[in-house]
Amino acid sequence: MQISIDKNEGLERNLTVSIPAEDIKSKVADKLKEISKQVKIKGFRPGRVPNNVLNNKFGKHARQEVLGEMMNSIIQDAVKEH
């Protein structure tokens, strides 16, 4: 993960973050495993929902949630450092 902060006029700052896709994919997969234990889908036992069904139904939501959590932690770390 790379973080760069550029100073603009006054107090403005530009924060540029690059996160490897592998990190995001692994955290999304973990989030989907967590969701699979809680979700009830007709035709499947709780905790036994196939990954492709989970990804189709909850993939976008899990990805947005993971990205939001990652960005919050990255911004907090950047503020503490600088």
ZINORDA-V216978 format. One line per field, one symbol per residue. ss: DSSP state (H for helix, E for strand, L for the rest). psi: psi as a letter, one per 20 degrees, with the letter a starting at -180 (. if undefined). A space follows every 50 residues. Layout:
# ZINORDA-V216978
ss = ???
psi = ???
This chain:
# ZINORDA-V216978
ss = LEEEEEELLLLLEEEEEELLHHHHHHHHHHHHHHHHHHLLLLLLLLLLLL HHHHHHHHHHHHHHHHHHHHHHHHHHHHHHHL
psi = pppppppaqcjqqppppppqhhggghhgggghgghhhhqoppiqqpikpq hhgghghjgggggggghggggghgggghghh.
